[in-house]
Amino acid sequence: MDTLLEFFPRFISAENLARRLREIYPNIDELEEISIEKRITINEPREGTNIGAFTVVSPSIGHYLYQVMESDKTPESVKIAEEDRASASVFGALKRVVNAIRAAWGEEIFSSEETGAENEMSVVQYAELCGDHILLTGDAGRSSLMKAADYLESQGATLPGLKVFQVPHHGSRRNVSTEVLDRWLGTRRASKTEDTSFEAIISASKEDEDHPRKAVVRACIHRGGTVVSTEGNTVCSYKDAPSRGWSPAVPLPYPEDQEEP
């Protein structure tokens, strides 16, 4: 907290800043209180720490603190006046109206907007299980994914080479880019082939009509991915194990169009 204090001149003490952050992030505050009450050890999932078989590859402490400073919630109030809620709802509906355009194989259009600081705080985890490399991204954005790749390569890993890729933020096109996917998944293939090299798993609600974005599905398939979504499905990925009654997931088809910029 002392490290952050110098960036918030309105606050004269770390205690005051901490109190304000607890007000802004009440769920985290409550979770901490429950953990302390139940004597559960709290560990910080920072770059280089381990969670079971997985290694945290982002965020570093510096990257995390930077996102805290960049967050729209910090240090101003996050409350929305009641009279603004209706207009905010209408604005959100308008943003969801995105036109689609026909696109040839290999063409990729991602949003020019970056995802928010809140998403960039997401924990990114990497593991090698049964010889396969797995990346769990949460809601991480482009900056976090590139920094995660930097860290992993600094530890001697070779990219690309993922076998399982959890697509960030329900398949949002604000969280990935051609450069990010090239680094993690490899460059685009010249044409569509039947052989695939990795699974791209998207966590998306059936009620969410906005996700996954077609541009993201296309981009994963461009690199030889089999793309599956949890929309209305329960998805299980396993290797060298009995089927236990599971049936193969139905991959998403290749979209012939994608959203406009």
N, C-alpha and C positions, 0 to 999 in steps of 0.2 A: 504493500500500500504506500510505503514511503517513496518507492520508485515512481508511482503514478502521481503523487501529490504535486510535484513541480509542474506538471502539465495542466493542473486545474487551479489557477490562481484565485478563484472564488473561495476555495477552502483553505482554512488556516491550519488545519490539523488533519493527520491521517485518520483519526477517529471520526471526524465529521464526514470525510469523504467515504469512509467505510459505511457509515450509517446511511448516507445517501444511496450508495450502490445497493445496499440491502433493500431499500425502499423500491428501487428500480427493478431489481431482480428478486421478487418475493419468493418465487418457487425454489430458487437455489438456496435462499436463506432458510426456508422451511426445511428443505432436504438436509441442510447442514445441521440444523437443530435436532432433527430426528436421529441423525447419525450419531451425534454427540450423546443424546439421551440413551441410545441403545448401545453405546460404547463401540461403535463401528469405526474402524480406522479409515480416515479419509486420505486418499492418495491423489496427487495431481497427475493426470494423464498428459504429461509433457513429452516432447521429442526425446526418444531414447529409452523411455520407460517401457516395461513389459506388462501386458494384461494377458495372463495365460500364455498361450503359444504366439500371441500377437505382439508386435512391437509398435509403439506409437511413433509415427514418422512426421506428424504435425498435430498441433502447433508447437513451436518452440516457445519459451517463455517470452522472448522479445516480440514474436509475431502475435502472441495472444494479447499482451498488454497494448500493442499498437491497435489491435482490433477493438479493444475496450474503449480506447480513446476515440476511435473513428465511429463507434456505434451511435446511431441516432438517439439511442436511449440515454446516452451519457453526455453531460450530467443533467440534462433537462428532463422535465416530467414527461412520462409516456402516456399520460391520460389524454383522451380525446373528448373534447366537449360534446355533450349530447347533441347539440345542434349541428355538429360537424359529422356525426356518424352517418346520416342519410346520404350526404354528398359524397362521403368517402366510399360508401357502398356502391353508389352509382358509378363513381370513378373506377372502382375495381372491376365492375361489370364491363365498362367500356374497354378497359385494358385487355380483357379476355377475348375481345373480338379481333382475331388475328387472321388476315387473309393468307391463303395458301397458294403457292405457285408451283407449276410443274418444274421439275428439275431433272437433269440428266444424271447418270451414275457418277458418283464421286463429288458432285457439287455439294457444298456445305455452307449454310448460312446460320450463323449464331448471333445472338443479341449483342448489340454494341454496349449494353449496360452490364456492369459487373453485379454480382450478387452482393448482398449486404454484409456488413461486418459481423452480424450475429451468426451468419452461416459460416463465415471464414474462421470462426472460433471452433468449429466442429473438430472432433478428434478423428484423425485418419490413422487406420491401423493396417499393418502389413504382416503377412505370415507365409511361411512355406510349410504346407501340410501335405504329406504323402507325395512329396516331390512337386506339388503344384503351388504356384505363387498366387496369393489372394490379397485383394485390396478392398477394405471397407472404408467408405468415404463420408458417410453421414450426409451432411448438407454442405460439405466443403466446396469452396469456389476455386477459380482458376489460380489465384495467388497461393492458396494453401496447397493445392495439388502440385504446383511447380516446386514449391519449397520442399514438399514431401519427397519429390523425385530427387532434388538436390541432396537432401539428407541421406536418402537411401543409397545413392551412388557414392557419396562420401564414405559410406560404410562398406564399399566394395561390391554392392549389388550391380547387376547388369540389366538395363532396361532397353527396350520393352521386354515383355515376357510373362504377362499375367495370364493365369488360367481362369480366374474368377474375378470379375470386376463389378462391384456394386456401384451402379451409376448414381452420382450424387443428386440429392434434392428432387427425387421423384422424376428424374429425366428432364430437368429444366435446362434450357439452352443458355442461361446466364451463368451456369456453373462450369461449363466446359468450353473448349475451343479446339480448332484444328491442331494448334500447337500442343495443347495439353494432351489430347488423345494420341497424337503422333508419338509423344514421349512415352506414354504408358502402354499403349496398345500397338504401336507400329504405324507405319504410313499406309495410305489408302491403296487398295489393290486396283489393278488396271481394269478389272471387270469382275462381275459376280461369279463366284464358283460355289460348288456344293460343300467343299471342305471348309471347316471352321477351326479356329485355333483357340477360342476362349468363349466363356459364357459372360454375358452382360445381364445382370439381374437388376430390375427396376422395381422399387417399392412404390406403388401408386394405388390410390384408392379408386374403386369402381365409380364412386360418386364424383371424383375429380375429373372433369372433362378437359382440363387444361394440360394434364400430364399423363403419360410422357409426351414430350414434344417430338414431332416427326423428324425434325432436324437431328435430334440426338439419336433416335433409333437408326436413322440412315447412316450416321457417322460411325456407329458401332459396327453395323453390317459392312460398311466400306472397308473395315480393317479385319474382316474375317470373323466377326462375332456372331454368336447365336443369342438373340435378344429375347428375354422372357420378362413378363410383367406380373406383379402380384394382383393386378386388377381382377377381382372375383376369383382368384386362385390362391392355393397354398403351394408355395414353391420350396422344394427341398433339393439341395445339391450334395451329392455324395460320390465317393470313389472306393472301389474295391470293397463294397459292402452289400449285403442282401437288399433286395428291393423293398421288402417289408410292405408290399401292397401298393407302393407308389406307382403312378403311371407317368410316362414322359410328359414334360411340359410342352405346350404348343408354342413354338416361337412366333414372335410378331412378324408379320409380313413386311417386306421392304416397301416403304412409302414412296410412291412415285412423285409426290409433291412434298413441299416443306413450307414452313412459315416465312412470310416476308420479313425483312429486317425491321 
